[in-house]
């Protein structure tokens, strides 16, 4: 059975391991290589099990440790053409490969799909395991494009952004231009927007949800969880019976994994 290990999630850094104990992939590498390696080991994963890094986009909280980690373990780096072009100079000497739809990596098939974010060519990822289970991730998106919905549709486990509470953001200390950026269609998904999506995904077969990329300044795990839970319950679904709902911690200090 495949597992998701959310190593880091949030504005301080993002990285997820998907696979099993012997082989898999890393999605993003937004903390130092030392921290990534340590968190993998805490989750019971030997870093040598990682067969490649899938990059969602070029912002530092997703690529801060990418160069050192990929170089240390001799890993290819995959992403969209636009993302790789922006990163090409900083990743000179590494193997950079554009994602090919349906390609094999870490014992899984990989597809990418577009997101809406203020970066060159941001992408989410959909992975199918050898036993037919499907994982999908969509974070750092200000709106849900039709292609984003297609990428998430029918996944067994979905990681979805629940970045901010709109009222906390409105009343918080961020400068007005930054608030506008976050709220824009190329910013980040709010708790409300995420909550509205989950019943649709559950109706399409998704039973496991992980709320991710929560803002430390403009959100709390409880606010994100209650918004999502409320939408699912209002739609007639029963927690722990029809679905499992969790929030991703900024740092996975317990080494928690999610099987799917």
FITIMAR-338008 format. One record per residue (C-alpha): residue in three letters; y, x, z. Coordinates in Angstrom, 1 decimal, m for minus. Layout:
BEGIN
{residu=ALA, c2=Y, c1=X, c3=Z}
...
//
This chain:
BEGIN
{residu=UNK, c2=0.0, c1=0.0, c3=0.0}
{residu=UNK, c2=3.5, c1=1.3, c3=m0.9}
{residu=UNK, c2=6.2, c1=1.7, c3=1.7}
{residu=UNK, c2=10.0, c1=1.9, c3=1.8}
{residu=UNK, c2=11.5, c1=4.4, c3=4.3}
{residu=UNK, c2=15.3, c1=3.8, c3=4.5}
{residu=UNK, c2=16.4, c1=7.3, c3=5.6}
{residu=UNK, c2=20.1, c1=6.6, c3=5.6}
{residu=UNK, c2=22.2, c1=3.6, c3=4.7}
{residu=UNK, c2=26.0, c1=3.0, c3=4.9}
{residu=UNK, c2=29.3, c1=4.7, c3=4.1}
{residu=UNK, c2=28.2, c1=7.9, c3=5.9}
{residu=UNK, c2=25.3, c1=8.4, c3=3.4}
{residu=UNK, c2=22.5, c1=6.7, c3=1.6}
{residu=UNK, c2=18.9, c1=7.6, c3=0.8}
{residu=UNK, c2=15.6, c1=5.8, c3=0.5}
{residu=UNK, c2=12.1, c1=6.9, c3=0.0}
{residu=UNK, c2=9.7, c1=4.7, c3=m2.0}
{residu=UNK, c2=6.0, c1=5.4, c3=m2.5}
{residu=UNK, c2=3.1, c1=6.3, c3=m0.2}
{residu=UNK, c2=2.4, c1=9.2, c3=2.0}
{residu=UNK, c2=1.2, c1=11.4, c3=m0.8}
{residu=UNK, c2=3.6, c1=10.7, c3=m3.6}
{residu=UNK, c2=6.9, c1=8.8, c3=m4.2}
{residu=UNK, c2=10.5, c1=9.1, c3=m5.2}
{residu=UNK, c2=13.9, c1=9.4, c3=m3.4}
{residu=UNK, c2=16.6, c1=7.0, c3=m4.4}
{residu=UNK, c2=19.9, c1=8.8, c3=m3.7}
{residu=UNK, c2=20.5, c1=11.9, c3=m1.5}
{residu=UNK, c2=23.7, c1=11.2, c3=0.3}
{residu=UNK, c2=23.3, c1=13.4, c3=3.3}
{residu=UNK, c2=22.6, c1=17.1, c3=3.7}
{residu=UNK, c2=19.3, c1=18.5, c3=2.4}
{residu=UNK, c2=18.4, c1=19.4, c3=6.0}
{residu=UNK, c2=19.0, c1=15.9, c3=7.2}
{residu=UNK, c2=17.1, c1=14.4, c3=4.3}
{residu=UNK, c2=14.1, c1=16.7, c3=5.0}
{residu=UNK, c2=14.2, c1=16.0, c3=8.7}
{residu=UNK, c2=14.3, c1=12.2, c3=8.2}
{residu=UNK, c2=11.5, c1=12.3, c3=5.7}
{residu=UNK, c2=9.3, c1=14.1, c3=8.2}
{residu=UNK, c2=10.3, c1=11.6, c3=10.9}
{residu=UNK, c2=9.1, c1=8.9, c3=8.6}
{residu=UNK, c2=5.8, c1=10.7, c3=8.2}
{residu=UNK, c2=6.5, c1=11.9, c3=4.7}
{residu=UNK, c2=6.1, c1=15.5, c3=3.6}
{residu=UNK, c2=9.1, c1=16.3, c3=1.4}
{residu=UNK, c2=6.7, c1=17.8, c3=m1.1}
{residu=UNK, c2=5.5, c1=14.2, c3=m1.8}
{residu=UNK, c2=8.8, c1=13.5, c3=m3.5}
{residu=UNK, c2=8.4, c1=13.8, c3=m7.3}
{residu=UNK, c2=12.0, c1=13.1, c3=m8.3}
{residu=UNK, c2=15.4, c1=11.7, c3=m7.3}
{residu=UNK, c2=16.8, c1=8.6, c3=m8.8}
{residu=UNK, c2=20.6, c1=8.5, c3=m8.5}
{residu=UNK, c2=22.5, c1=5.2, c3=m8.4}
{residu=UNK, c2=25.9, c1=6.7, c3=m9.0}
{residu=UNK, c2=28.0, c1=9.8, c3=m8.4}
{residu=UNK, c2=29.9, c1=8.9, c3=m5.2}
{residu=UNK, c2=29.5, c1=11.5, c3=m2.4}
{residu=UNK, c2=27.8, c1=9.2, c3=0.0}
{residu=UNK, c2=24.9, c1=9.0, c3=m2.5}
{residu=UNK, c2=24.7, c1=12.6, c3=m3.8}
{residu=UNK, c2=26.1, c1=14.9, c3=m1.0}
{residu=UNK, c2=22.7, c1=16.6, c3=m0.5}
{residu=UNK, c2=21.4, c1=16.2, c3=m4.0}
{residu=UNK, c2=21.9, c1=19.7, c3=m5.4}
{residu=UNK, c2=20.4, c1=21.6, c3=m2.5}
{residu=UNK, c2=17.5, c1=19.2, c3=m1.9}
{residu=UNK, c2=16.5, c1=19.0, c3=m5.6}
{residu=UNK, c2=16.8, c1=22.8, c3=m6.0}
{residu=UNK, c2=14.8, c1=23.5, c3=m2.8}
{residu=UNK, c2=11.9, c1=21.3, c3=m3.9}
{residu=UNK, c2=12.2, c1=21.8, c3=m7.7}
{residu=UNK, c2=12.8, c1=18.2, c3=m8.4}
{residu=UNK, c2=14.1, c1=16.5, c3=m11.5}
{residu=UNK, c2=17.1, c1=14.2, c3=m11.1}
{residu=UNK, c2=17.2, c1=10.9, c3=m12.9}
{residu=UNK, c2=20.1, c1=8.5, c3=m13.5}
{residu=UNK, c2=22.1, c1=6.7, c3=m16.2}
{residu=UNK, c2=23.7, c1=8.7, c3=m19.0}
{residu=UNK, c2=27.2, c1=8.1, c3=m17.6}
{residu=UNK, c2=26.2, c1=9.2, c3=m14.1}
{residu=UNK, c2=24.4, c1=12.4, c3=m15.2}
{residu=UNK, c2=27.4, c1=13.3, c3=m17.4}
{residu=UNK, c2=29.7, c1=13.2, c3=m14.4}
{residu=UNK, c2=27.3, c1=15.2, c3=m12.3}
{residu=UNK, c2=26.3, c1=17.7, c3=m14.9}
{residu=UNK, c2=28.6, c1=20.5, c3=m13.9}
{residu=UNK, c2=28.0, c1=20.2, c3=m10.1}
{residu=UNK, c2=24.2, c1=20.1, c3=m10.8}
{residu=UNK, c2=24.1, c1=22.9, c3=m13.2}
{residu=UNK, c2=20.7, c1=24.6, c3=m13.3}
{residu=UNK, c2=18.8, c1=21.5, c3=m12.3}
{residu=UNK, c2=16.7, c1=19.3, c3=m14.5}
{residu=UNK, c2=18.6, c1=16.2, c3=m15.4}
{residu=UNK, c2=16.9, c1=13.3, c3=m17.2}
{residu=UNK, c2=18.2, c1=9.9, c3=m18.2}
{residu=UNK, c2=16.0, c1=7.0, c3=m16.9}
{residu=UNK, c2=13.7, c1=5.7, c3=m19.6}
{residu=UNK, c2=12.8, c1=2.1, c3=m19.0}
{residu=UNK, c2=9.2, c1=1.8, c3=m17.7}
{residu=UNK, c2=8.8, c1=5.6, c3=m17.2}
{residu=UNK, c2=6.3, c1=6.8, c3=m14.7}
{residu=UNK, c2=7.4, c1=8.7, c3=m11.6}
{residu=UNK, c2=5.8, c1=9.1, c3=m8.2}
{residu=UNK, c2=2.9, c1=7.0, c3=m9.2}
{residu=UNK, c2=5.2, c1=4.1, c3=m10.1}
{residu=UNK, c2=6.9, c1=2.6, c3=m13.2}
{residu=UNK, c2=10.7, c1=2.7, c3=m13.0}
{residu=UNK, c2=13.3, c1=0.5, c3=m14.5}
{residu=UNK, c2=17.1, c1=0.7, c3=m14.0}
{residu=UNK, c2=19.6, c1=m2.1, c3=m14.3}
{residu=UNK, c2=23.4, c1=m2.2, c3=m14.3}
{residu=UNK, c2=25.6, c1=m2.8, c3=m11.2}
{residu=UNK, c2=29.4, c1=m3.5, c3=m11.0}
{residu=UNK, c2=31.1, c1=m0.6, c3=m9.1}
{residu=UNK, c2=34.0, c1=1.7, c3=m9.6}
{residu=UNK, c2=31.9, c1=4.6, c3=m10.9}
{residu=UNK, c2=30.9, c1=5.9, c3=m14.3}
{residu=UNK, c2=27.7, c1=3.9, c3=m14.9}
{residu=UNK, c2=26.2, c1=2.6, c3=m11.7}
{residu=UNK, c2=22.6, c1=1.4, c3=m11.6}
{residu=UNK, c2=20.1, c1=m0.3, c3=m9.4}
{residu=UNK, c2=16.4, c1=0.4, c3=m9.6}
{residu=UNK, c2=13.2, c1=m1.6, c3=m9.9}
{residu=UNK, c2=9.8, c1=0.1, c3=m9.2}
{residu=UNK, c2=6.3, c1=m1.2, c3=m9.8}
{residu=UNK, c2=3.5, c1=0.4, c3=m7.8}
{residu=UNK, c2=0.0, c1=1.1, c3=m9.1}
{residu=UNK, c2=m1.3, c1=m2.1, c3=m7.4}
{residu=UNK, c2=1.4, c1=m4.2, c3=m9.0}
{residu=UNK, c2=3.8, c1=m4.6, c3=m6.1}
{residu=UNK, c2=7.5, c1=m4.5, c3=m7.0}
{residu=UNK, c2=10.5, c1=m3.0, c3=m5.1}
{residu=UNK, c2=14.1, c1=m3.5, c3=m6.2}
{residu=UNK, c2=17.4, c1=m2.1, c3=m4.9}
{residu=UNK, c2=20.9, c1=m3.2, c3=m5.6}
{residu=UNK, c2=23.8, c1=m1.7, c3=m3.5}
{residu=UNK, c2=27.3, c1=m0.7, c3=m4.3}
{residu=UNK, c2=28.1, c1=m3.7, c3=m6.5}
{residu=UNK, c2=31.2, c1=m5.9, c3=m6.3}
{residu=UNK, c2=29.6, c1=m8.8, c3=m8.1}
{residu=UNK, c2=26.1, c1=m9.9, c3=m9.2}
{residu=UNK, c2=25.8, c1=m9.3, c3=m13.0}
{residu=UNK, c2=23.2, c1=m11.3, c3=m14.8}
{residu=UNK, c2=21.3, c1=m8.0, c3=m15.4}
{residu=UNK, c2=21.5, c1=m7.3, c3=m11.7}
{residu=UNK, c2=19.8, c1=m10.6, c3=m10.9}
{residu=UNK, c2=17.1, c1=m9.9, c3=m13.5}
{residu=UNK, c2=16.5, c1=m6.5, c3=m11.9}
{residu=UNK, c2=16.0, c1=m8.1, c3=m8.5}
{residu=UNK, c2=14.1, c1=m11.2, c3=m9.7}
{residu=UNK, c2=10.6, c1=m11.6, c3=m8.3}
{residu=UNK, c2=10.5, c1=m8.4, c3=m6.3}
{residu=UNK, c2=8.2, c1=m8.3, c3=m3.3}
{residu=UNK, c2=10.8, c1=m6.3, c3=m1.4}
{residu=UNK, c2=14.5, c1=m6.3, c3=m2.2}
{residu=UNK, c2=17.2, c1=m4.1, c3=m0.7}
{residu=UNK, c2=20.5, c1=m5.9, c3=m1.2}
{residu=UNK, c2=24.0, c1=m4.8, c3=m0.2}
{residu=UNK, c2=25.6, c1=m6.7, c3=2.6}
{residu=UNK, c2=28.6, c1=m4.4, c3=3.0}
{residu=UNK, c2=31.4, c1=m6.2, c3=4.8}
{residu=UNK, c2=32.5, c1=m9.3, c3=6.7}
{residu=UNK, c2=35.5, c1=m10.5, c3=4.8}
{residu=UNK, c2=37.5, c1=m11.5, c3=7.9}
{residu=UNK, c2=36.9, c1=m8.1, c3=9.6}
{residu=UNK, c2=38.0, c1=m6.4, c3=6.4}
{residu=UNK, c2=41.1, c1=m8.6, c3=6.1}
{residu=UNK, c2=42.2, c1=m7.9, c3=9.7}
{residu=UNK, c2=41.1, c1=m4.3, c3=9.8}
{residu=UNK, c2=43.1, c1=m1.1, c3=9.5}
{residu=UNK, c2=42.2, c1=m0.2, c3=5.9}
{residu=UNK, c2=45.2, c1=0.3, c3=3.5}
{residu=UNK, c2=45.8, c1=m2.7, c3=1.3}
{residu=UNK, c2=44.7, c1=m0.9, c3=m1.9}
{residu=UNK, c2=41.4, c1=0.0, c3=m0.3}
{residu=UNK, c2=40.8, c1=m3.5, c3=0.9}
{residu=UNK, c2=41.5, c1=m4.8, c3=m2.7}
{residu=UNK, c2=39.1, c1=m2.2, c3=m4.1}
{residu=UNK, c2=36.3, c1=m3.3, c3=m1.8}
{residu=UNK, c2=36.9, c1=m7.0, c3=m2.5}
{residu=UNK, c2=37.1, c1=m6.5, c3=m6.2}
{residu=UNK, c2=34.4, c1=m7.1, c3=m8.8}
{residu=UNK, c2=33.9, c1=m3.3, c3=m8.9}
{residu=UNK, c2=33.8, c1=m2.9, c3=m5.1}
{residu=UNK, c2=31.1, c1=m4.0, c3=m2.6}
{residu=UNK, c2=29.1, c1=m7.1, c3=m1.9}
{residu=UNK, c2=30.2, c1=m9.1, c3=1.2}
{residu=UNK, c2=27.9, c1=m10.7, c3=3.7}
{residu=UNK, c2=28.7, c1=m14.1, c3=2.3}
{residu=UNK, c2=27.9, c1=m13.1, c3=m1.3}
{residu=UNK, c2=24.6, c1=m11.4, c3=m0.2}
{residu=UNK, c2=23.6, c1=m14.5, c3=1.9}
{residu=UNK, c2=24.2, c1=m16.7, c3=m1.1}
{residu=UNK, c2=21.8, c1=m14.6, c3=m3.2}
{residu=UNK, c2=18.8, c1=m14.5, c3=m0.9}
{residu=UNK, c2=17.6, c1=m18.1, c3=m1.1}
{residu=UNK, c2=17.5, c1=m17.7, c3=m4.9}
{residu=UNK, c2=15.5, c1=m14.6, c3=m4.6}
{residu=UNK, c2=13.1, c1=m16.2, c3=m2.1}
{residu=UNK, c2=12.6, c1=m19.1, c3=m4.5}
{residu=UNK, c2=11.6, c1=m16.5, c3=m7.2}
{residu=UNK, c2=9.0, c1=m15.0, c3=m4.9}
{residu=UNK, c2=10.7, c1=m12.3, c3=m2.8}
{residu=UNK, c2=9.5, c1=m12.4, c3=0.8}
{residu=UNK, c2=10.9, c1=m9.2, c3=2.3}
{residu=UNK, c2=14.6, c1=m8.5, c3=2.5}
{residu=UNK, c2=16.5, c1=m5.4, c3=3.7}
{residu=UNK, c2=20.2, c1=m5.7, c3=4.1}
{residu=UNK, c2=21.8, c1=m2.4, c3=3.3}
{residu=UNK, c2=25.0, c1=m0.3, c3=3.0}
{residu=UNK, c2=26.6, c1=m2.1, c3=5.9}
{residu=UNK, c2=30.2, c1=m0.9, c3=6.6}
{residu=UNK, c2=30.6, c1=0.7, c3=10.0}
{residu=UNK, c2=34.3, c1=m0.4, c3=10.1}
{residu=UNK, c2=34.1, c1=m3.8, c3=8.6}
{residu=UNK, c2=30.7, c1=m5.2, c3=9.5}
{residu=UNK, c2=28.1, c1=m5.3, c3=12.2}
{residu=UNK, c2=24.3, c1=m5.6, c3=11.8}
{residu=UNK, c2=24.4, c1=m8.9, c3=13.7}
{residu=UNK, c2=27.1, c1=m10.4, c3=11.4}
{residu=UNK, c2=25.2, c1=m9.4, c3=8.3}
{residu=UNK, c2=21.9, c1=m10.6, c3=9.7}
{residu=UNK, c2=23.2, c1=m14.0, c3=10.9}
{residu=UNK, c2=24.9, c1=m14.7, c3=7.6}
{residu=UNK, c2=21.7, c1=m14.0, c3=5.6}
{residu=UNK, c2=19.5, c1=m15.8, c3=8.1}
{residu=UNK, c2=21.8, c1=m18.9, c3=8.1}
{residu=UNK, c2=21.7, c1=m19.2, c3=4.3}
{residu=UNK, c2=17.9, c1=m18.9, c3=4.2}
{residu=UNK, c2=17.3, c1=m21.4, c3=7.1}
{residu=UNK, c2=19.8, c1=m23.8, c3=5.6}
{residu=UNK, c2=17.8, c1=m23.7, c3=2.3}
{residu=UNK, c2=14.8, c1=m24.8, c3=4.3}
{residu=UNK, c2=12.9, c1=m21.5, c3=4.8}
{residu=UNK, c2=11.3, c1=m20.5, c3=8.1}
{residu=UNK, c2=11.8, c1=m16.9, c3=9.5}
{residu=UNK, c2=8.7, c1=m14.8, c3=10.0}
{residu=UNK, c2=6.7, c1=m17.5, c3=8.1}
{residu=UNK, c2=8.4, c1=m17.7, c3=4.7}
{residu=UNK, c2=10.3, c1=m14.4, c3=4.8}
{residu=UNK, c2=11.0, c1=m11.2, c3=6.7}
{residu=UNK, c2=14.6, c1=m10.1, c3=7.1}
{residu=UNK, c2=15.9, c1=m6.8, c3=8.5}
{residu=UNK, c2=19.0, c1=m4.7, c3=8.4}
{residu=UNK, c2=18.9, c1=m1.0, c3=7.4}
{residu=UNK, c2=20.3, c1=1.3, c3=10.2}
{residu=UNK, c2=22.8, c1=4.0, c3=9.4}
{residu=UNK, c2=20.1, c1=6.5, c3=10.4}
{residu=UNK, c2=16.4, c1=5.7, c3=10.6}
{residu=UNK, c2=15.9, c1=7.5, c3=14.0}
{residu=UNK, c2=12.7, c1=5.6, c3=14.7}
{residu=UNK, c2=11.0, c1=6.5, c3=11.4}
{residu=UNK, c2=10.5, c1=2.9, c3=10.6}
{residu=UNK, c2=8.8, c1=2.0, c3=7.3}
{residu=UNK, c2=8.5, c1=m1.3, c3=5.4}
{residu=UNK, c2=5.2, c1=m2.0, c3=3.7}
{residu=UNK, c2=5.1, c1=m4.1, c3=0.6}
//
